[in-house]
Amino acid sequence: VAVVSTSDVVLMADEDQIQQALINLTRNAVEAALSIDRTTDKEPEVEIAWENTGREIIISILDNGAGLMNAENLFVPFYTTKPSGTGIGLVLAQQIAQAHKGSVRLENRFDGKSGCRAELRLPHSA
C-alpha cells in the first residue's frame, strides 16, 4: 500500500495496481491516437491531467483518435476491436479502480475535439 500525499490530499492505494490501471488506460489512448488517418495534418496527441475535487482525485487521459464506436462492450472481458488486443486492459483497470472504491469512465470527448476521454476516479482517504 502506498500513501500518496500532496499538501492537502492523502490517497491510500496499492501503487502497483494503480500504475497498472494507468498503463492500460494510457496504452489505449496512445494506440487510438496513433491510429488516426495520416493523410490529414492531424498529429497524434495524448494528454494526461489530474484534478482534486475535494472528495476524489480524477486522472484524465484524453486522446485525439476516432473516439468510442462500440461503448456498450468497453468492459466486456476479451472483447476487443484491435487485431492484437486481448480485451482485458479496460476490464482490469475497472476492477482495480473498484477495489480502491473508485471507478473508470470512458466517453467521447466533449470539448469539440475528436477522440476519447478516460477517467480514473479515486476517493480521498479519511
Backbone bond lengths (Angstrom), bond angles and torsions (degrees), N, CA, C in turn:
res aa  C-N    CA-C-N  psi(-1)  N-CA   C-N-CA  omega(-1)  CA-C   N-CA-C  phi
1 V - - - 1.448 - - 1.521 108.02 -
2 A 1.300 116.08 129.91 1.454 121.05 177.45 1.517 108.96 -108.42
3 V 1.297 115.60 144.29 1.454 121.11 174.23 1.517 106.31 -108.15
4 V 1.316 116.03 114.89 1.456 121.11 177.20 1.503 106.97 -102.51
5 S 1.311 116.86 125.64 1.456 119.92 -175.05 1.523 110.52 -133.48
6 T 1.309 115.99 133.58 1.453 121.86 167.56 1.508 105.22 -111.30
7 S 1.303 118.38 -167.31 1.459 120.56 -175.83 1.523 113.63 -58.17
8 D 1.336 118.48 -30.06 1.460 119.39 -177.17 1.528 113.99 -137.05
9 V 1.331 117.84 15.24 1.453 120.57 -176.05 1.526 109.59 -131.14
10 V 1.320 115.04 134.27 1.459 120.70 170.85 1.521 107.06 -121.24
11 L 1.307 116.14 127.27 1.453 121.87 179.69 1.520 107.84 -125.10
12 M 1.320 116.25 112.29 1.465 121.06 177.59 1.523 107.45 -93.44
13 A 1.339 116.19 120.64 1.452 119.26 -176.66 1.515 110.03 -157.90
14 D 1.321 115.30 159.41 1.454 120.93 172.06 1.528 106.73 -78.98
15 E 1.306 115.72 109.94 1.465 121.41 -173.78 1.529 112.43 -57.72
16 D 1.324 117.51 -43.71 1.467 120.64 -179.13 1.524 111.89 -64.17
17 Q 1.328 116.34 -40.38 1.462 119.38 179.74 1.526 111.63 -67.47
18 I 1.321 116.91 -45.15 1.471 119.59 179.24 1.523 110.30 -63.14
19 Q 1.324 115.97 -40.08 1.460 119.97 176.66 1.526 110.43 -59.57
20 Q 1.332 117.36 -43.69 1.463 120.68 179.40 1.525 111.52 -63.25
21 A 1.318 117.50 -42.38 1.465 120.29 177.76 1.521 110.47 -60.44
22 L 1.336 116.85 -43.98 1.470 120.28 179.94 1.532 111.71 -67.33
23 I 1.321 117.49 -36.78 1.471 120.58 175.89 1.524 109.89 -61.48
24 N 1.332 117.05 -46.21 1.462 120.32 -178.70 1.525 111.59 -62.31
25 L 1.326 117.16 -45.26 1.469 120.63 -179.71 1.524 111.45 -67.03
26 T 1.321 116.37 -40.09 1.473 120.15 -179.73 1.520 110.70 -69.73
27 R 1.327 117.44 -40.51 1.464 120.68 178.81 1.538 110.10 -59.73
28 N 1.319 116.90 -43.55 1.468 119.81 177.68 1.520 111.29 -60.39
29 A 1.328 116.71 -42.57 1.466 120.94 -179.39 1.526 110.85 -64.45
30 V 1.322 117.49 -43.85 1.466 121.41 179.59 1.525 110.12 -63.23
31 E 1.326 116.97 -45.51 1.463 119.84 179.25 1.524 111.36 -62.21
32 A 1.323 117.40 -39.57 1.472 120.49 178.24 1.523 110.65 -65.79
33 A 1.320 116.97 -43.82 1.468 120.38 -179.28 1.525 111.34 -65.78
34 L 1.316 117.39 -36.93 1.468 120.86 179.92 1.521 112.74 -73.82
35 S 1.317 117.29 -14.99 1.465 120.32 -178.07 1.526 112.87 -89.64
36 I 1.325 118.09 3.70 1.468 119.59 -178.82 1.531 110.48 -69.25
37 D 1.299 115.40 157.42 1.460 123.04 -178.39 1.525 109.97 -64.73
38 R 1.307 116.94 118.91 1.466 121.91 -177.34 1.530 113.46 -77.06
39 T 1.331 118.42 -5.06 1.468 119.92 179.33 1.525 111.47 -79.92
40 T 1.324 117.01 -7.96 1.464 120.42 176.75 1.521 109.00 -96.13
41 D 1.302 116.38 173.08 1.457 121.39 176.94 1.524 111.63 -84.71
42 K 1.303 116.98 2.63 1.460 122.29 -176.86 1.529 110.71 -72.66
43 E 1.324 116.41 125.33 1.456 122.28 176.92 1.527 109.31 -94.95
44 P 1.337 117.85 146.02 1.464 119.77 176.96 1.530 110.53 -62.44
45 E 1.327 116.26 136.09 1.466 121.25 179.86 1.519 110.12 -138.90
46 V 1.335 114.97 138.55 1.456 122.42 171.20 1.521 106.33 -134.37
47 E 1.306 116.05 129.36 1.465 121.80 -179.82 1.524 108.45 -120.69
48 I 1.329 116.02 133.53 1.465 120.93 178.03 1.524 107.58 -121.87
49 A 1.325 115.68 129.13 1.467 120.63 -179.09 1.521 108.39 -142.41
50 W 1.320 116.19 162.91 1.457 120.17 175.37 1.511 109.52 -137.22
51 E 1.325 113.53 154.29 1.463 120.71 -177.82 1.529 108.50 -140.32
52 N 1.312 115.60 140.00 1.461 122.33 174.09 1.521 107.05 -104.18
53 T 1.326 116.97 113.17 1.467 120.31 -177.63 1.526 112.22 -88.88
54 G 1.328 116.08 -5.69 1.457 119.88 -174.26 1.511 111.96 100.12
55 R 1.334 116.84 -27.24 1.469 122.18 177.09 1.519 111.84 -112.99
56 E 1.329 115.52 -27.63 1.452 119.81 -176.00 1.525 110.71 -151.75
57 I 1.324 113.91 163.14 1.460 121.17 172.10 1.526 106.20 -101.42
58 I 1.323 116.02 131.39 1.461 121.03 177.47 1.527 107.26 -115.72
59 I 1.326 115.64 117.76 1.461 120.93 176.24 1.521 106.31 -103.23
60 S 1.336 116.08 119.86 1.465 122.08 -176.66 1.524 109.97 -109.16
61 I 1.321 115.10 136.55 1.459 122.00 176.68 1.517 106.39 -125.96
62 L 1.329 115.82 114.83 1.465 121.42 -176.83 1.520 109.62 -114.00
63 D 1.325 115.88 137.52 1.462 120.24 175.42 1.518 109.23 -125.15
64 N 1.319 116.07 167.81 1.461 119.94 178.16 1.524 111.17 -114.74
65 G 1.326 115.40 35.92 1.463 120.85 176.46 1.519 111.30 -77.28
66 A 1.305 115.50 -157.04 1.466 121.27 -176.01 1.521 113.32 -76.19
67 G 1.316 118.12 -17.75 1.462 120.94 -177.10 1.513 110.94 93.84
68 L 1.316 115.44 -178.13 1.467 121.44 -176.95 1.516 110.40 -83.57
69 M 1.310 115.60 127.49 1.458 120.64 -179.61 1.531 112.21 -102.17
70 N 1.316 117.28 -33.43 1.462 121.91 -173.42 1.522 108.44 -134.91
71 A 1.331 116.29 67.35 1.463 122.18 -171.10 1.524 113.89 -63.30
72 E 1.322 118.71 -26.54 1.467 119.52 -177.34 1.525 112.67 -69.23
73 N 1.325 118.58 -16.16 1.459 121.42 -179.00 1.531 113.48 -105.49
74 L 1.316 118.03 9.35 1.462 120.92 -174.76 1.517 113.49 -56.64
75 F 1.312 117.41 -40.36 1.459 120.79 -174.51 1.532 112.66 -109.60
76 V 1.323 116.21 24.58 1.461 121.47 175.65 1.529 107.26 -88.16
77 P 1.343 116.99 120.21 1.470 119.18 -179.05 1.530 112.05 -56.89
78 F 1.318 115.34 135.61 1.458 125.88 176.16 1.525 114.10 70.63
79 Y 1.329 118.20 5.10 1.467 120.32 173.35 1.524 107.59 -85.63
80 T 1.316 116.97 128.34 1.459 120.76 178.51 1.519 110.13 -147.64
81 T 1.318 115.19 151.86 1.463 121.15 174.14 1.522 110.29 -107.66
82 K 1.323 116.29 -0.41 1.466 121.46 -177.84 1.528 110.08 -97.66
83 P 1.336 117.46 135.06 1.471 120.63 -178.93 1.531 113.37 -56.09
84 S 1.317 117.27 -35.20 1.467 119.62 -178.09 1.524 112.22 -107.13
85 G 1.326 117.30 12.59 1.460 120.77 -178.07 1.515 112.84 -80.32
86 T 1.336 115.36 157.67 1.466 120.67 178.00 1.521 112.16 -105.68
87 G 1.326 117.22 -18.85 1.457 120.26 -179.65 1.515 113.93 77.70
88 I 1.341 117.27 20.80 1.463 118.61 179.48 1.528 113.46 -118.38
89 G 1.323 118.36 -10.06 1.463 121.20 -176.33 1.519 113.74 -61.05
90 L 1.320 117.76 -50.61 1.459 120.90 -179.68 1.522 111.60 -70.07
91 V 1.330 116.28 -37.09 1.462 120.66 178.66 1.526 109.35 -62.14
92 L 1.323 116.87 -44.74 1.457 121.00 -179.96 1.530 110.76 -65.74
93 A 1.324 117.59 -43.07 1.468 120.48 178.04 1.524 110.59 -59.64
94 Q 1.335 116.68 -42.23 1.460 120.68 178.74 1.528 111.47 -64.72
95 Q 1.319 117.32 -42.99 1.473 120.82 179.71 1.529 110.91 -63.80
96 I 1.320 117.26 -39.85 1.465 121.25 178.32 1.525 109.95 -64.24
97 A 1.322 116.56 -45.94 1.469 120.11 179.32 1.527 110.67 -60.14
98 Q 1.314 117.04 -46.15 1.463 121.10 -178.98 1.524 111.51 -64.43
99 A 1.332 117.88 -34.79 1.458 121.06 177.40 1.530 111.51 -65.60
100 H 1.341 116.12 -22.06 1.463 122.14 177.61 1.532 111.19 -101.99
101 K 1.337 116.18 17.23 1.469 123.50 -179.57 1.533 112.12 61.95
102 G 1.331 114.84 30.72 1.456 121.44 179.19 1.515 110.63 -117.75
103 S 1.334 115.86 -159.52 1.457 120.18 -178.20 1.525 110.51 -155.44
104 V 1.320 113.98 163.11 1.464 122.38 171.94 1.518 106.40 -121.61
105 R 1.311 116.09 134.39 1.461 121.04 178.20 1.519 108.49 -133.02
106 L 1.317 116.72 136.64 1.454 122.40 175.42 1.516 108.64 -126.19
107 E 1.314 114.74 140.48 1.461 120.29 178.12 1.517 108.44 -157.64
108 N 1.314 115.30 159.73 1.451 119.02 173.21 1.517 108.74 -66.68
109 R 1.309 116.12 147.98 1.463 120.11 -178.13 1.523 110.28 -62.19
110 F 1.308 115.28 146.39 1.463 121.58 -178.72 1.519 111.60 -119.51
111 D 1.326 116.78 18.34 1.468 121.69 -178.36 1.526 112.74 -104.10
112 G 1.327 116.79 18.55 1.455 120.60 178.70 1.520 113.93 88.56
113 K 1.316 117.81 -1.27 1.457 122.05 179.25 1.520 109.21 -108.51
114 S 1.332 116.06 156.29 1.462 119.32 175.23 1.522 108.72 -79.91
115 G 1.319 115.90 160.65 1.452 120.54 176.89 1.507 112.66 120.17
116 C 1.308 114.75 -166.34 1.458 122.53 -173.65 1.525 110.35 -124.75
117 R 1.312 114.62 150.90 1.463 122.37 173.21 1.528 106.49 -119.68
118 A 1.327 116.50 119.18 1.456 122.45 174.97 1.518 107.39 -107.43
119 E 1.320 116.57 136.26 1.460 121.07 178.91 1.521 109.81 -125.99
120 L 1.322 114.81 131.98 1.450 122.26 169.72 1.516 105.40 -108.44
121 R 1.336 116.33 116.84 1.467 121.92 -178.23 1.521 109.02 -110.24
122 L 1.337 115.90 126.01 1.459 121.87 -179.69 1.521 109.34 -129.81
123 P 1.336 117.04 127.91 1.457 119.41 -178.46 1.527 111.82 -72.72
124 H 1.330 115.06 152.91 1.468 120.53 172.87 1.507 109.06 -66.60
125 S 1.309 115.54 152.26 1.465 120.62 173.00 1.499 108.74 -85.54
126 A 1.324 116.22 148.04 1.457 120.36 179.89 1.509 111.05 -77.91
